[in-house]
Amino acid sequence: MKLRIGEIFRLSNDFSLDNQEYIDETKNFIYYTKSCNLDSTFRFERGIHKAKKINAKDGDRDPIIIISSSPHKAGTENTPWKDRYDPDNGIVIYYGDCKSNNDKPSETSGNKVLMEEWKKHSSSEISEREKAVPIVFFERIKKGYLQFHGFGVLEKVSLVTQKGDNSEFTNFEFEFCILDLKEENNELDWEWISDRCNKQLTAKETSKKAPESWKYWLKNGNDKIEKVRRHVLKSRIINEKSQETPSGSMEEKILKAIVKHYENKKFQFELFALQITQFFFMENNIKYLDGYITKGSGDKGIDFISRIDIGQDIAGIKMVVIGQAKCQESTISGKDIARTIAKLKRNYVGVFVTNSTFSNQTQEEILEDQYPLIMINGKKIAQLTNKYILDTSRDLNKLEEYLNNLDEQYENYKSNIRPDDIIYK
């Protein structure tokens, strides 16, 4: 069986479904990862899961480590941190399983697994790297559903201080490199993992079906890791069709509900756009200061003002965020964004939020002139709403309740503050 990067799988705790290829029309994770060389499945519940050890002829061997995370639960008591998956650039930032100052980060079960693995992954000796365990990455996009983000190796380990609900605690930050699978058409052949479960094979023999990037890494180590890091080349121009929400999708239903809500109160959409901008920066792990709505109709291209902070003290900067919001059916043109662009100056970042799409010409103009303007279209609005407001619950009544509460707060968010003044807040 092969797992393609970006595919979504269903992971069920109902053992009677293990031999079904699909569950609810979604590929069954257990079916696609079963191995004839293992008397158990790769079912997992913990964020750091090491599969059952194999007593192979050349010594004990761990066939695989599975890393999983639920970013949409970040900030809760059980997940006070936010992991980051960036498969297009071959990076995973993952925080260990120490959750309070009552535990030592080196003694929690998951951290122990990864710190032991770090000795092999960071070794300059080929013989040590040959003992290394491949690490596979999944993101829990909602309960019972996993998105496959590839496989890779541990690249860096740091001790960090994190803040929970009531206290600060020390934890490990693990940085992984997602290895390239272009030679394998972006698919991971699970037969390789199955071979690693075969006690009749040596660790070296199991590498015959390994991806080419893994073989290169075994030979060259982390010093040459950039040669095999996954990287996706993308056009920065997105056509209008690709910006639309898929027909019949939850995203389409969300966007239609938002547009209907603001049909006769376009000005209130400004506050919603401010909230969406906050979600956007949260998703990208950028510290964000809650902002304001500009008063009156003389805003001259600025509907809301906020701030982002990068770094701290003398090693940090504060940047003014100015935003414009447009709730309209027609595509956003260069004329629509002209007033916002005209207000941009040093230390400013612009954000344009719309339920619609951005024309190719508008995107080309922004990229060619290198304007610091973030374009958030309707599709992105729906995605952020689903993630941070609905929490993938599919309950549109929850969305309507949220929007009604925002409407009630609209007047309280109005301010005469000048953009530059938010630096001192």
PABAVEX-660794 format. One record per residue (C-alpha): chain; z, y, x; residue in three letters; residue number from 0. Coordinates in nm, 4 decimals, always signed. Layout:
% PABAVEX-660794
R/A/Z/Y/X/ALA/NUM
...
//
This chain:
% PABAVEX-660794
R/A/+0.0000/+0.0000/+0.0000/MET/0
R/A/-0.0639/+0.3570/+0.1098/LYS/1
R/A/+0.1248/+0.6764/+0.0265/LEU/2
R/A/-0.0752/+0.9991/+0.0223/ARG/3
R/A/+0.0921/+1.3248/+0.1231/ILE/4
R/A/+0.1709/+1.5306/-0.1867/GLY/5
R/A/+0.1732/+1.2316/-0.4251/GLU/6
R/A/+0.4516/+1.2027/-0.6819/ILE/7
R/A/+0.6316/+0.8720/-0.7379/PHE/8
R/A/+0.8768/+0.7478/-0.9995/ARG/9
R/A/+1.2027/+0.6038/-0.8673/LEU/10
R/A/+1.3904/+0.4118/-1.1360/SER/11
R/A/+1.7240/+0.2337/-1.1175/ASN/12
R/A/+1.5973/-0.0177/-1.3729/ASP/13
R/A/+1.5368/-0.3250/-1.1565/PHE/14
R/A/+1.3316/-0.4921/-1.4303/SER/15
R/A/+1.0560/-0.2357/-1.3651/LEU/16
R/A/+1.0220/-0.3094/-0.9926/ASP/17
R/A/+0.7005/-0.5102/-1.0302/ASN/18
R/A/+0.5230/-0.2510/-1.2449/GLN/19
R/A/+0.2660/-0.0391/-1.0613/GLU/20
R/A/+0.3257/+0.2581/-1.2926/TYR/21
R/A/+0.6261/+0.3921/-1.4822/ILE/22
R/A/+0.5496/+0.6539/-1.7463/ASP/23
R/A/+0.1978/+0.6873/-1.5988/GLU/24
R/A/+0.3436/+0.7732/-1.2548/THR/25
R/A/+0.3189/+0.5485/-0.9498/LYS/26
R/A/+0.6278/+0.3317/-0.9080/ASN/27
R/A/+0.7934/+0.4021/-0.5719/PHE/28
R/A/+0.9453/+0.0533/-0.5510/ILE/29
R/A/+0.6119/-0.1155/-0.6232/TYR/30
R/A/+0.4270/+0.0900/-0.3618/TYR/31
R/A/+0.6885/+0.0376/-0.0898/THR/32
R/A/+0.7829/-0.3282/-0.1374/LYS/33
R/A/+0.7688/-0.5472/+0.1706/SER/34
R/A/+0.7302/-0.9232/+0.1922/CYS/35
R/A/+0.9345/-0.9077/+0.5145/ASN/36
R/A/+1.2433/-0.7621/+0.3486/LEU/37
R/A/+1.4672/-0.9319/+0.0934/ASP/38
R/A/+1.5557/-0.5992/-0.0668/SER/39
R/A/+1.3776/-0.2801/-0.1727/THR/40
R/A/+1.3756/+0.0697/-0.0244/PHE/41
R/A/+1.5633/+0.2094/-0.3263/ARG/42
R/A/+1.7840/+0.4985/-0.2149/PHE/43
R/A/+2.0308/+0.7461/-0.3606/GLU/44
R/A/+2.1689/+0.9360/-0.0633/ARG/45
R/A/+1.9912/+1.2237/+0.1063/GLY/46
R/A/+1.9994/+1.0398/+0.4393/ILE/47
R/A/+1.9184/+0.6733/+0.3866/HIS/48
R/A/+1.8832/+0.4143/+0.6616/LYS/49
R/A/+1.7180/+0.0917/+0.5452/ALA/50
R/A/+1.8711/-0.2490/+0.6045/LYS/51
R/A/+1.8873/-0.3447/+0.9731/LYS/52
R/A/+1.6504/-0.6176/+1.0965/ILE/53
R/A/+1.7673/-0.8800/+1.3441/ASN/54
R/A/+1.4369/-0.8981/+1.5349/ALA/55
R/A/+1.3563/-1.1222/+1.8312/LYS/56
R/A/+1.3840/-0.8282/+2.0733/ASP/57
R/A/+1.7098/-0.6999/+1.9228/GLY/58
R/A/+1.8383/-0.5264/+1.6109/ASP/59
R/A/+1.5982/-0.2733/+1.4615/ARG/60
R/A/+1.6213/-0.0115/+1.1861/ASP/61
R/A/+1.2825/-0.0123/+1.0084/PRO/62
R/A/+1.2960/+0.3358/+0.8522/ILE/63
R/A/+1.5108/+0.6376/+0.7699/ILE/64
R/A/+1.4372/+0.8164/+0.4427/ILE/65
R/A/+1.5243/+1.1845/+0.4089/ILE/66
R/A/+1.5328/+1.3245/+0.0564/SER/67
R/A/+1.6419/+1.6555/-0.0864/SER/68
R/A/+1.6707/+1.8373/-0.4191/SER/69
R/A/+1.5937/+2.2024/-0.3339/PRO/70
R/A/+1.6156/+2.3049/-0.7010/HIS/71
R/A/+1.9875/+2.2121/-0.6904/LYS/72
R/A/+2.0602/+2.4398/-0.3940/ALA/73
R/A/+2.3745/+2.6474/-0.4378/GLY/74
R/A/+2.5649/+2.3877/-0.6416/THR/75
R/A/+2.8934/+2.2324/-0.5318/GLU/76
R/A/+2.7196/+1.9107/-0.4231/ASN/77
R/A/+2.4344/+2.0964/-0.2516/THR/78
R/A/+2.5710/+2.4291/-0.1173/PRO/79
R/A/+2.2740/+2.4656/+0.1192/TRP/80
R/A/+1.8985/+2.4885/+0.0762/LYS/81
R/A/+1.6701/+2.2517/+0.2682/ASP/82
R/A/+1.3140/+2.3631/+0.3388/ARG/83
R/A/+0.9989/+2.1525/+0.3210/TYR/84
R/A/+0.6826/+2.3008/+0.4697/ASP/85
R/A/+0.4406/+2.0059/+0.4947/PRO/86
R/A/+0.1369/+2.2311/+0.5441/ASP/87
R/A/+0.2865/+2.3528/+0.8722/ASN/88
R/A/+0.4564/+2.0275/+0.9701/GLY/89
R/A/+0.8177/+2.1431/+0.9396/ILE/90
R/A/+1.1278/+2.0200/+0.7559/VAL/91
R/A/+1.4603/+2.2038/+0.7887/ILE/92
R/A/+1.7340/+1.9760/+0.6604/TYR/93
R/A/+2.1104/+2.0253/+0.6456/TYR/94
R/A/+2.3378/+1.7301/+0.7017/GLY/95
R/A/+2.5908/+1.5753/+0.4656/ASP/96
R/A/+2.9045/+1.7612/+0.5739/CYS/97
R/A/+3.0101/+1.9639/+0.2693/LYS/98
R/A/+3.3557/+2.1036/+0.3423/SER/99
R/A/+3.5899/+2.2022/+0.6234/ASN/100
R/A/+3.7919/+1.8871/+0.5522/ASN/101
R/A/+3.5251/+1.6842/+0.7355/ASP/102
R/A/+3.3960/+1.6933/+1.0896/LYS/103
R/A/+3.0158/+1.7209/+1.0885/PRO/104
R/A/+2.9836/+1.4478/+1.3521/SER/105
R/A/+3.1801/+1.1981/+1.1413/GLU/106
R/A/+3.0019/+1.2051/+0.8040/THR/107
R/A/+2.7854/+0.8996/+0.7437/SER/108
R/A/+2.4429/+1.0647/+0.7225/GLY/109
R/A/+2.5009/+1.2951/+1.0181/ASN/110
R/A/+2.6095/+0.9959/+1.2276/LYS/111
R/A/+2.2786/+0.8237/+1.1510/VAL/112
R/A/+2.0689/+1.1224/+1.2550/LEU/113
R/A/+2.2748/+1.2092/+1.5637/MET/114
R/A/+2.2381/+0.8526/+1.6875/GLU/115
R/A/+1.8648/+0.8787/+1.6244/GLU/116
R/A/+1.8504/+1.2128/+1.8065/TRP/117
R/A/+1.9323/+1.0371/+2.1353/LYS/118
R/A/+1.6125/+0.8341/+2.1055/LYS/119
R/A/+1.3851/+1.0998/+1.9565/HIS/120
R/A/+1.4744/+1.3536/+2.2264/SER/121
R/A/+1.4576/+1.1076/+2.5162/SER/122
R/A/+1.2137/+1.1639/+2.8011/SER/123
R/A/+1.1883/+0.7862/+2.8501/GLU/124
R/A/+0.9141/+0.5935/+2.6700/ILE/125
R/A/+1.1357/+0.2863/+2.6546/SER/126
R/A/+1.3941/+0.4820/+2.4563/GLU/127
R/A/+1.1384/+0.6407/+2.2225/ARG/128
R/A/+0.9995/+0.2952/+2.1448/GLU/129
R/A/+1.3379/+0.2240/+1.9842/LYS/130
R/A/+1.3098/+0.5348/+1.7665/ALA/131
R/A/+1.2994/+0.4996/+1.3894/VAL/132
R/A/+1.0228/+0.6757/+1.1911/PRO/133
R/A/+1.1612/+0.9239/+0.9401/ILE/134
R/A/+0.9937/+0.9583/+0.5996/VAL/135
R/A/+1.0354/+1.2680/+0.3805/PHE/136
R/A/+1.0650/+1.2941/+0.0033/PHE/137
R/A/+1.1534/+1.5852/-0.2225/GLU/138
R/A/+1.3244/+1.5148/-0.5540/ARG/139
R/A/+1.1276/+1.7494/-0.7784/ILE/140
R/A/+1.3350/+1.6383/-1.0795/LYS/141
R/A/+1.5523/+1.3421/-1.1724/LYS/142
R/A/+1.3713/+1.0177/-1.0979/GLY/143
R/A/+1.0603/+1.1832/-0.9504/TYR/144
R/A/+0.9843/+1.2036/-0.5777/LEU/145
R/A/+0.7129/+1.3906/-0.3928/GLN/146
R/A/+0.6011/+1.2377/-0.0638/PHE/147
R/A/+0.5800/+1.4899/+0.2218/HIS/148
R/A/+0.4845/+1.2620/+0.5115/GLY/149
R/A/+0.6677/+1.1164/+0.8077/PHE/150
R/A/+0.7826/+1.2441/+1.1425/GLY/151
R/A/+1.0418/+1.2749/+1.4144/VAL/152
R/A/+1.3593/+1.4688/+1.4840/LEU/153
R/A/+1.2729/+1.7737/+1.6942/GLU/154
R/A/+1.5869/+1.9878/+1.7133/LYS/155
R/A/+1.9564/+1.9745/+1.6205/VAL/156
R/A/+2.1893/+2.2738/+1.5813/SER/157
R/A/+2.5451/+2.3325/+1.4620/LEU/158
R/A/+2.5622/+2.6001/+1.1929/VAL/159
R/A/+2.8273/+2.7543/+0.9719/THR/160
R/A/+2.7643/+2.7304/+0.6001/GLN/161
R/A/+2.9475/+2.8747/+0.3036/LYS/162
R/A/+3.0469/+2.6699/+0.0016/GLY/163
R/A/+3.2136/+2.7901/-0.3177/ASP/164
R/A/+3.5532/+2.8528/-0.1624/ASN/165
R/A/+3.5266/+2.8178/+0.2131/SER/166
R/A/+3.3098/+2.8096/+0.5211/GLU/167
R/A/+3.2380/+2.4843/+0.7014/PHE/168
R/A/+3.0424/+2.3569/+0.9988/THR/169
R/A/+2.7386/+2.1353/+0.9521/ASN/170
R/A/+2.4321/+2.0158/+1.1372/PHE/171
R/A/+2.0899/+2.1710/+1.0865/GLU/172
R/A/+1.8177/+1.9177/+1.1601/PHE/173
R/A/+1.4633/+2.0305/+1.2322/GLU/174
R/A/+1.1942/+1.7660/+1.1904/PHE/175
R/A/+0.8293/+1.7670/+1.2881/CYS/176
R/A/+0.5973/+1.6165/+1.0256/ILE/177
R/A/+0.3343/+1.4260/+1.2229/LEU/178
R/A/-0.0343/+1.4513/+1.1468/ASP/179
R/A/-0.2109/+1.1840/+0.9401/LEU/180
R/A/-0.5654/+1.3166/+0.9566/LYS/181
R/A/-0.6883/+1.0019/+1.1345/GLU/182
R/A/-0.5512/+0.8064/+0.8366/GLU/183
R/A/-0.7005/+1.0368/+0.5714/ASN/184
R/A/-0.3544/+1.1856/+0.5014/ASN/185
R/A/-0.2158/+0.8474/+0.3939/GLU/186
R/A/+0.0776/+0.6541/+0.5366/LEU/187
R/A/+0.0050/+0.2802/+0.5459/ASP/188
R/A/+0.3285/+0.1140/+0.4326/TRP/189
R/A/+0.2172/-0.2058/+0.6067/GLU/190
R/A/+0.3421/-0.0405/+0.9257/TRP/191
R/A/+0.6901/-0.0078/+0.7747/ILE/192
R/A/+0.6598/-0.3628/+0.6440/SER/193
R/A/+0.5814/-0.4825/+0.9963/ASP/194
R/A/+0.8896/-0.3021/+1.1201/ARG/195
R/A/+1.0828/-0.5215/+0.8760/CYS/196
R/A/+0.9347/-0.8378/+1.0285/ASN/197
R/A/+1.1944/-0.9949/+1.2563/LYS/198
R/A/+0.9239/-1.2046/+1.4250/GLN/199
R/A/+0.7651/-0.8913/+1.5745/LEU/200
R/A/+0.8940/-0.6829/+1.8639/THR/201
R/A/+0.9252/-0.3073/+1.8259/ALA/202
R/A/+0.6165/-0.2640/+2.0439/LYS/203
R/A/+0.4168/-0.5101/+1.8344/GLU/204
R/A/+0.5011/-0.3250/+1.5125/THR/205
R/A/+0.3211/-0.0145/+1.6439/SER/206
R/A/-0.0233/-0.1718/+1.6047/LYS/207
R/A/-0.0506/-0.0402/+1.2469/LYS/208
R/A/+0.1320/+0.2841/+1.3207/ALA/209
R/A/-0.0453/+0.6189/+1.2692/PRO/210
R/A/-0.2245/+0.7548/+1.5761/GLU/211
R/A/+0.0096/+1.0532/+1.5888/SER/212
R/A/+0.3101/+0.8198/+1.6193/TRP/213
R/A/+0.1475/+0.6341/+1.9071/LYS/214
R/A/+0.0721/+0.9648/+2.0803/TYR/215
R/A/+0.4316/+1.0794/+2.0330/TRP/216
R/A/+0.5684/+0.7520/+2.1707/LEU/217
R/A/+0.3616/+0.8035/+2.4839/LYS/218
R/A/+0.4203/+1.1781/+2.5327/ASN/219
R/A/+0.7454/+1.2687/+2.3550/GLY/220
R/A/+0.8570/+1.6026/+2.2097/ASN/221
R/A/+0.7107/+1.8042/+2.4980/ASP/222
R/A/+0.3613/+1.7460/+2.3570/LYS/223
R/A/+0.4579/+1.7384/+1.9911/ILE/224
R/A/+0.2447/+2.0377/+1.8905/GLU/225
R/A/-0.0645/+1.8245/+1.9554/LYS/226
R/A/+0.0261/+1.5993/+1.6643/VAL/227
R/A/+0.2138/+1.8327/+1.4286/ARG/228
R/A/+0.0623/+1.8353/+1.0795/ARG/229
R/A/-0.1191/+2.1587/+1.0047/HIS/230
R/A/-0.3331/+2.2353/+0.7023/VAL/231
R/A/-0.6096/+2.4916/+0.7401/LEU/232
R/A/-0.6426/+2.6932/+0.4217/LYS/233
R/A/-0.8630/+2.9741/+0.3075/SER/234
R/A/-0.6519/+3.2755/+0.2265/ARG/235
R/A/-0.8819/+3.3632/-0.0607/ILE/236
R/A/-0.8013/+3.1722/-0.3804/ILE/237
R/A/-1.0660/+3.1801/-0.6498/ASN/238
R/A/-0.9662/+3.2874/-0.9984/GLU/239
R/A/-1.0077/+2.9405/-1.1480/LYS/240
R/A/-0.7617/+2.7940/-0.8979/SER/241
R/A/-0.5100/+3.0643/-0.9889/GLN/242
R/A/-0.5037/+2.9557/-1.3534/GLU/243
R/A/-0.2400/+2.7183/-1.4885/THR/244
R/A/-0.3830/+2.3716/-1.5656/PRO/245
R/A/-0.4772/+2.3223/-1.9313/SER/246
R/A/-0.2040/+2.1444/-2.1260/GLY/247
R/A/+0.0441/+2.1644/-1.8387/SER/248
R/A/+0.4059/+2.2751/-1.8575/MET/249
R/A/+0.3081/+2.5748/-1.6433/GLU/250
R/A/+0.0557/+2.6837/-1.9073/GLU/251
R/A/+0.3185/+2.6545/-2.1837/LYS/252
R/A/+0.5661/+2.8579/-1.9782/ILE/253
R/A/+0.3158/+3.1344/-1.9085/LEU/254
R/A/+0.2046/+3.1539/-2.2720/LYS/255
R/A/+0.5689/+3.1832/-2.3809/ALA/256
R/A/+0.6260/+3.4678/-2.1331/ILE/257
R/A/+0.3133/+3.6582/-2.2405/VAL/258
R/A/+0.4034/+3.6170/-2.6087/LYS/259
R/A/+0.7559/+3.7453/-2.5465/HIS/260
R/A/+0.6303/+4.0651/-2.3824/TYR/261
R/A/+0.3355/+4.1182/-2.6161/GLU/262
R/A/+0.4785/+4.4342/-2.7745/ASN/263
R/A/+0.7193/+4.5420/-2.4989/LYS/264
R/A/+0.5218/+4.5696/-2.1767/LYS/265
R/A/+0.7806/+4.7881/-2.0054/PHE/266
R/A/+1.0464/+4.5141/-2.0225/GLN/267
R/A/+0.8109/+4.2940/-1.8198/PHE/268
R/A/+0.9063/+4.5138/-1.5210/GLU/269
R/A/+1.2578/+4.3679/-1.5117/LEU/270
R/A/+1.1214/+4.0146/-1.5420/PHE/271
R/A/+0.8862/+4.0915/-1.2511/ALA/272
R/A/+1.1877/+4.2072/-1.0486/LEU/273
R/A/+1.3603/+3.8738/-1.1188/GLN/274
R/A/+1.0480/+3.6768/-1.0280/ILE/275
R/A/+1.0297/+3.8687/-0.6991/THR/276
R/A/+1.3871/+3.7659/-0.6275/GLN/277
R/A/+1.3010/+3.4002/-0.6954/PHE/278
R/A/+1.0007/+3.4307/-0.4640/PHE/279
R/A/+1.2141/+3.5483/-0.1720/PHE/280
R/A/+1.4816/+3.2870/-0.2515/MET/281
R/A/+1.2161/+3.0151/-0.2327/GLU/282
R/A/+1.1217/+3.1413/+0.1124/ASN/283
R/A/+1.4832/+3.1655/+0.2324/ASN/284
R/A/+1.4743/+3.5446/+0.2708/ILE/285
R/A/+1.7906/+3.7429/+0.1955/LYS/286
R/A/+1.7224/+3.9671/-0.1017/TYR/287
R/A/+1.9141/+4.2603/-0.2523/LEU/288
R/A/+1.8977/+4.2858/-0.6304/ASP/289
R/A/+1.7050/+4.6013/-0.7121/GLY/290
R/A/+1.6263/+4.8608/-0.9768/TYR/291
R/A/+1.3661/+4.9596/-1.2338/ILE/292
R/A/+1.2167/+5.3052/-1.1833/THR/293
R/A/+1.2727/+5.5516/-1.4679/LYS/294
R/A/+1.0011/+5.7060/-1.6798/GLY/295
R/A/+0.6239/+5.6984/-1.6550/SER/296
R/A/+0.6020/+5.9066/-1.3388/GLY/297
R/A/+0.6685/+5.6146/-1.1035/ASP/298
R/A/+0.3235/+5.6559/-0.9464/LYS/299
R/A/+0.2596/+5.2872/-0.8864/GLY/300
R/A/+0.6205/+5.1778/-0.8372/ILE/301
R/A/+0.7824/+4.9867/-1.1249/ASP/302
R/A/+1.0766/+4.8406/-0.9325/PHE/303
R/A/+1.2540/+4.8784/-0.5981/ILE/304
R/A/+1.4542/+4.6256/-0.3996/SER/305
R/A/+1.5218/+4.5241/-0.0386/ARG/306
R/A/+1.4968/+4.2251/+0.1938/ILE/307
R/A/+1.7113/+4.1709/+0.5036/ASP/308
R/A/+1.5831/+3.9759/+0.8021/ILE/309
R/A/+1.8438/+3.8967/+1.0688/GLY/310
R/A/+2.1572/+4.1050/+1.1020/GLN/311
R/A/+2.3166/+4.3867/+1.3026/ASP/312
R/A/+2.0981/+4.5040/+1.5934/ILE/313
R/A/+1.8980/+4.1809/+1.5685/ALA/314
R/A/+1.7984/+4.2497/+1.2107/GLY/315
R/A/+1.5917/+4.4802/+0.9953/ILE/316
R/A/+1.6112/+4.6012/+0.6364/LYS/317
R/A/+1.2805/+4.6412/+0.4558/MET/318
R/A/+1.2140/+4.8311/+0.1341/VAL/319
R/A/+1.0359/+4.6305/-0.1359/VAL/320
R/A/+0.8318/+4.8288/-0.3875/ILE/321
R/A/+0.6812/+4.6461/-0.6796/GLY/322
R/A/+0.4362/+4.6886/-0.9614/GLN/323
R/A/+0.4207/+4.4743/-1.2751/ALA/324
R/A/+0.1197/+4.4205/-1.5005/LYS/325
R/A/+0.1265/+4.2061/-1.8128/CYS/326
R/A/-0.2396/+4.1986/-1.9128/GLN/327
R/A/-0.5242/+3.9577/-1.9876/GLU/328
R/A/-0.7842/+4.0969/-1.7478/SER/329
R/A/-0.8080/+4.0058/-1.3790/THR/330
R/A/-0.6339/+4.2383/-1.1334/ILE/331
R/A/-0.8869/+4.4557/-0.9506/SER/332
R/A/-0.8692/+4.6836/-0.6504/GLY/333
R/A/-0.8211/+4.9780/-0.8844/LYS/334
R/A/-0.5067/+4.8150/-1.0299/ASP/335
R/A/-0.3386/+4.7784/-0.6922/ILE/336
R/A/-0.4556/+5.1105/-0.5457/ALA/337
R/A/-0.1488/+5.3102/-0.6485/ARG/338
R/A/+0.0925/+5.0557/-0.5036/THR/339
R/A/-0.0999/+5.0345/-0.1761/ILE/340
R/A/-0.0991/+5.4143/-0.1544/ALA/341
R/A/+0.2828/+5.4142/-0.1595/LYS/342
R/A/+0.3196/+5.1649/+0.1264/LEU/343
R/A/+0.4495/+5.3049/+0.4526/LYS/344
R/A/+0.6347/+5.1857/+0.7598/ARG/345
R/A/+0.9167/+4.9427/+0.6775/ASN/346
R/A/+0.7782/+4.8829/+0.3260/TYR/347
R/A/+0.6629/+4.5590/+0.1648/VAL/348
R/A/+0.4694/+4.5704/-0.1603/GLY/349
R/A/+0.4807/+4.3141/-0.4406/VAL/350
R/A/+0.2354/+4.2999/-0.7304/PHE/351
R/A/+0.3439/+4.0708/-1.0149/VAL/352
R/A/+0.1050/+3.9801/-1.2951/THR/353
R/A/+0.0633/+3.7114/-1.5584/ASN/354
R/A/-0.3091/+3.7263/-1.4794/SER/355
R/A/-0.5114/+3.6501/-1.1631/THR/356
R/A/-0.6332/+3.8481/-0.8613/PHE/357
R/A/-1.0061/+3.8912/-0.8085/SER/358
R/A/-1.1664/+3.7681/-0.4863/ASN/359
R/A/-1.2645/+4.1217/-0.3960/GLN/360
R/A/-0.9051/+4.2428/-0.4352/THR/361
R/A/-0.7755/+3.9659/-0.2094/GLN/362
R/A/-1.0437/+4.0363/+0.0510/GLU/363
R/A/-0.9552/+4.4053/+0.0536/GLU/364
R/A/-0.5854/+4.3346/+0.1068/ILE/365
R/A/-0.6486/+4.0805/+0.3835/LEU/366
R/A/-0.9155/+4.2846/+0.5599/GLU/367
R/A/-0.7009/+4.5986/+0.5713/ASP/368
R/A/-0.3858/+4.3939/+0.6418/GLN/369
R/A/-0.1838/+4.5561/+0.3668/TYR/370
R/A/+0.1741/+4.4167/+0.3467/PRO/371
R/A/+0.1309/+4.3301/-0.0206/LEU/372
R/A/+0.2524/+4.0066/-0.1796/ILE/373
R/A/+0.0428/+3.8939/-0.4766/MET/374
R/A/+0.2283/+3.6911/-0.7404/ILE/375
R/A/-0.0065/+3.5655/-1.0123/ASN/376
R/A/+0.0627/+3.3998/-1.3455/GLY/377
R/A/+0.0537/+3.0508/-1.2035/LYS/378
R/A/+0.3166/+3.1384/-0.9435/LYS/379
R/A/+0.5275/+3.3076/-1.2128/ILE/380
R/A/+0.5209/+2.9822/-1.4131/ALA/381
R/A/+0.6158/+2.7748/-1.1080/GLN/382
R/A/+0.9089/+3.0006/-1.0158/LEU/383
R/A/+1.0232/+3.0146/-1.3793/THR/384
R/A/+1.0148/+2.6361/-1.4024/ASN/385
R/A/+1.2127/+2.6002/-1.0803/LYS/386
R/A/+1.4787/+2.8699/-1.1149/TYR/387
R/A/+1.5122/+2.9365/-1.4882/ILE/388
R/A/+1.4286/+2.6096/-1.6617/LEU/389
R/A/+1.5346/+2.3922/-1.3672/ASP/390
R/A/+1.2466/+2.1607/-1.4760/THR/391
R/A/+1.4228/+2.1004/-1.8131/SER/392
R/A/+1.1041/+2.1668/-2.0208/ARG/393
R/A/+1.3198/+2.3494/-2.2775/ASP/394
R/A/+1.1277/+2.6660/-2.3684/LEU/395
R/A/+1.4182/+2.7797/-2.5869/ASN/396
R/A/+1.6151/+2.8174/-2.2651/LYS/397
R/A/+1.3402/+3.0458/-2.1333/LEU/398
R/A/+1.3392/+3.2580/-2.4507/GLU/399
R/A/+1.7173/+3.2959/-2.4292/GLU/400
R/A/+1.6869/+3.4068/-2.0667/TYR/401
R/A/+1.4181/+3.6653/-2.1497/LEU/402
R/A/+1.6206/+3.8020/-2.4416/ASN/403
R/A/+1.9202/+3.8487/-2.2122/ASN/404
R/A/+1.6973/+4.0320/-1.9643/LEU/405
R/A/+1.5749/+4.2653/-2.2397/ASP/406
R/A/+1.9348/+4.3573/-2.3191/GLU/407
R/A/+1.9948/+4.4489/-1.9531/GLN/408
R/A/+1.6757/+4.6514/-1.9119/TYR/409
R/A/+1.8308/+4.9979/-1.9545/GLU/410
R/A/+2.1144/+4.9094/-1.7142/ASN/411
R/A/+1.8629/+4.8346/-1.4389/TYR/412
R/A/+1.6960/+5.1748/-1.4622/LYS/413
R/A/+1.7626/+5.4139/-1.1765/SER/414
R/A/+1.6367/+5.7366/-1.0191/ASN/415
R/A/+1.6964/+5.5965/-0.6703/ILE/416
R/A/+1.4334/+5.6819/-0.4103/ARG/417
R/A/+1.2838/+5.3798/-0.2310/PRO/418
R/A/+1.4205/+5.4853/+0.1091/ASP/419
R/A/+1.7743/+5.5166/-0.0277/ASP/420
R/A/+1.8021/+5.1422/-0.0978/ILE/421
R/A/+1.8243/+5.0867/+0.2790/ILE/422
R/A/+2.1806/+5.2220/+0.2660/TYR/423
R/A/+2.2979/+5.0112/-0.0259/LYS/424
//
